Amino acid sequence: MRRNRRSQYLFGMTLLAVVLSTAIDAHAQTLPSPSPEPAASPLPSLESEFFKNVLRDQKAIWTSPFHLERDDAKWMIPLSLGSMALITTDRITGDEIAESEALVKASRIVSYGGSTYGVGAVAASFYLVGRTKHNARARETGLLSAEAILDGAIVAHGLKAITQRVRPLDGNDRSEFFDGGSSFPSGHSVETWSLATIIAEEYSDHRAVQVAAYGAATAVSLSRFTGHKHYLSDVLVGSAIGFGIGHYVYHAHHRPVSGSDDQTQITETRWPSIAPLYSRSAHQYGVAVRWSF
């Protein structure tokens, strides 16, 4: 049967995607610490390094299978086996969920949050709030989120072009690989989990933020299955890849700021601060002006 002839390819392509996600995560743990810069030569801003960092990320992502270590087996083996099991049953579960229309409308609404526009709006909001409120953490969250989303989109489209899996509602060839489709992996899952992982890492001291970020990513990912857009294996592999990319981007480019408060301030300001200065006993009066730029 056609499906049997292609079964030998399924494990290889699934393993590739899973290896990418787990290896990225493992490689992030072993990245060498950047050499300290002289005080007179501060690091360039994340804004100026944005596209350079994306190129560096892509190199690290696509070469990550060559950096696997023995400890990675504890993640790679369960994910590989889980992906294989889901691929084997995808057509059955896909056909079962396709018989129900009850969740389709709600799933489409939820999945909007995981679209490129949706995750991009979240990243932009963090960045703009950070710039406006002089909040270094929010500003970095926006920048790293945008970087991770872009990385995830590139990887997802690359794997879609390689695997060409047919989507659940596309006739007799549904669930088949190498047939001109674009189902594997779920792009919404990749981008949403990339964003959620950056937010959760940045606000690791706020459990509620982590729960909300990962909860939203899970809801978006599952909505792609209940909305008849993807199979469960598409969602699982996409989520794993997104988590790995977000984890890598954060640990590769995060810059610690002084202080532990959420409202760590950026020192640059557009306007000077003016305060009255006087000494009644000495009969001295004046104005103190302070401008940090």
N, C-alpha and C positions, 0 to 999 in steps of 0.2 A: 504493500500500500504506500501511497505517497507520503503519508504521515510517518510510516516506519522508515522510509528511505531517508527522511530528514532528521530522524531522532538522534543520529550521531552528531549532528551539528548543534542541537539544542543545548546539550551540556556544555559544549565549548563556549558558546556565546554567553550563556548564563554565568559560567565561571569567570569569563572576562569581565563582565559588569560587576560581579561580586568582588573579584580581586581588586578592581579599581577602587571600590568603596572602602574595603578593609585596608588595602595597602596605603591609600591616602591617609587614613586615620592613623595607621601605625607609623608612617613616615613623618607625620607631623610631630610625633612624640620624640623623634630622634634628630630633628633639625638642629644644627649647631647654633648656639647663641651668637647673635651678631656682635662683632668686635665693638667695644665702646668707642664712640667718636670723641675727638677732642672737643673741649668746651667751646672753642672758637669756630667749630664746624658742626653745627647742629644737623640732625637728620633732616632730609627734605620732607616736606609735608606729604601726608597720604594722598592728598589731592593731586600733587604733581607726579607722584609715583603710581597713580592708579592703573594706567594702561600697561606700564612696565610690569607691575605686579601681576596683572592678568596673564601676560605672556609667560612670566615665570611660573605662575600657577599651572598653566596648561602643560608646560614642560614637565613639572613635577607630577601632575596627574597621569599623563599618558605614559610616563616612564616608571610609575610607582610599582608595577608588578615586578620590576627588577630589583626592588629594594625590600622584598618580603623577607621576614625573619621567621624562625621557628615558632615564636610566640603568637604569630598571626594566625596559626592554625585554629586556635580556640574560637576565632571569629569566622574565619573563612569556611571551615568545614560545616558548621551549623547553617550558615547562610546558603552555601552551595546546595546542601541537602534539602533545605527548605524551598529554595527556588526550583530545584528539580521536581520536588513533589507537587508544587503548585503548577508548574508547566504541564505536568502529566495530567492534571485534573482541570486545567483551565477551561477547556471547551465545555466540560460538564457543568462547572460552576457558572461559567458565562452564560450558557443556555438557560440555566435555572433562573438566574437573576433577570434575564431578558424577558421572562414570562411575566414579571411583575412590573407594572408601571407606577406603582404607588409612590416610589421614592425618586422617580426621575426628575420631577420638577424641583424638589428640594435639593437634590444632588447638584443640579445645574447651578442653582443659586449659590450653594456652598462653594462649588468649584471655581466660581468667579474670583474668589479671594486668592486662589492659587494661580491665576493667570499672570502673564508677564506684567500686565498693567496693575494687577492687584498687589503683587509682591513689590513691584517697582514703586508704587505709591507709598507703601509702608517704609521702604528704605529711604525714599525722599523725605518723608515726614520726620523720621529720626534725624536726618542730616539738617534739615531746615530748622527744626526745634533746637538742635545743638548749636547751630550758628547764631540763632536769634537769642537764645537764653545763655549763651556762653557755657554750655554744658559739654565738656570734653567727651564724656562717655557716650552721650546720645549722638554727638557728631561722628565719633568713630564707628558707632553701631551702624549709622546710615551708610558710611563709606564702605565698610567691610561687608555689609549686607549686599550692597550693589555689586561689589566685586564677586562675592560668592554666587549671586544670582546669575551674573554674566558667565562665570565659569561653568555653572550648572547647565545653563542653556546651551553652551557650546558642546559640552560633553553629551548631553541628552540628544541633541540633533545629530552628533556624530554617530552615536550608537544606533539611533533610529535608521540612519542611512545604511549602516552595516547590516542590521538584523532584518529590516523591512518586514516586520510582523504585521499581519492583517488584523484589523480591529474587530471587535466582537459582532458588530452588526453588518459586516461586509460579506454576506453570502456564504457560499459553500467553502470558500478558502479561509474563513475566519480562523484565527489562532495560528495559521501557518506562518513560518518564517521564510525570508528570502522571496517574498511574493509581492513586493511593491507597497507594503503597508507602512504604517508609522506608529505602531502601538507600543513597541518595547524600546526603552522603558517609558514610564509615565513622566512626561515633562513637567506637569503640574507638581508631581511628587518631588522630583529633583529640586525644582526651584523653591518650593515651599519649605522643604526640609533644610535646604541651604540657608534660607532666611531665618528659620526658627532656631537653628543651631547657633548662628551668630548671636541672636538676641539672648538665647539661654546662656551662652558662654559669657557674654558681656555683663549680664545681670545674674551671675551665678550665686550672688549673695541674696537674691530675692526669689524664694521658691515659687511664689505665686506667678511671677513673670515666666519662669521656666515651664510651669505646668500649663499656663495659657499658651505659650509659644508652641510647645510640643503637642498640646491638645488640638490647637487649630490646624497644625500640619497633618495630624492624624485624620482629622475630620475631612480636610480637603482631599487627602490621598484616597480614603475610602469612598468619597463621593465620586471619584473617577470610575470606581467599580460599580457602585449602585446606580450610577448614571449611564451605564452601558457604554462607556468610552474606553475602558481598559480592562485587562484581566488582573487577577490578584497577583500574579508573578510580576507583571509590569509595575504594579504599585509597590510591591516589596522591594524589588531591585532599585526602582527610582528613589524610594525613601532612603535606602541604605547609601546610595551614591550621594544624595543630597546631604545627608548627615556627615558623611566622610569629607565632602568638599567644604562644608561650613566649618567643621572642626579643623581642617587643614588651614584654611584661610585665616581663621582667628589666631591660631598658634604661630603662624608664619609672620603675621603682620600686626598683631596687637601691640600697642605701645602703652605700657603702664603709666599712669598719671599719679602725681603726688596726692596723698590723702585718700581716705576711704569713703568720703561722702559722695553720694550720687551727683551732687551739684558742684563738682570740682569745676572751677571757673577757668576759662581761657583768659589769659592776662591782657590780650589786645582789646582795646575799646576804641570806639569811634570818637567819643566825646570826652573831654576832660572832666574830672570831678572838682567841684569848687565848694569850699567850706570856709565859714568865717573864722578869723583868728584874732583873738584879742586878750589883753591882760589888763584887767580893771585897775589893779594896784599900781601898775607901771604906766597907766594911761596910754597903752599901745593898742592900736586897732589896725586890722588889715584883712587880707583874703589869702587863703592857701589854695593853690591850684596844683592838682596832680593829674598827670596825663601819661598813661602807659601805652606805648604803641610799638 
